[in-house]
Amino acid sequence: MGCFINFEMKRQNPWGGEQNPFTESMAEAGKSVVDSLQGNILFINVMNRLSVDCDCNGNPAEPDMYDIGILASADPVALDQACVDLVYASKDDTASLIHVLEHGEAIGLGSRSYRLVNLDA
């Protein structure tokens, strides 16, 4: 789910079709992996040199954000929600990142609730 794409919700994604069903399918693919591993998985997001383009883009835009940190959780939706919140709280530019998280929560992949624990403190 860590693929951040900056498209309007009704725009076409680069592979065809509307954006919302595309991002929903990303959440559903993530849930199938979690389900097959029966929850025995840990998710780690490295928030460094973030671009508005998907990390699957072979020619992404230059990064808008630089080093926010590394986050980890057993709940991928809570983890991505924390990352989105940190992006929005930063002084750098932000992108539209919410719909895939809403759908991930709706299908039972995880929860958008989380508790940040600073390991540097």
Summary of the structure (lengths in Angstrom):
residues: 121
radius of gyration: 14.2
end to end distance: 28.0
largest distance: 45.4
contacts: 313
relative contact order: 0.21
helix: 33%
strand: 16%
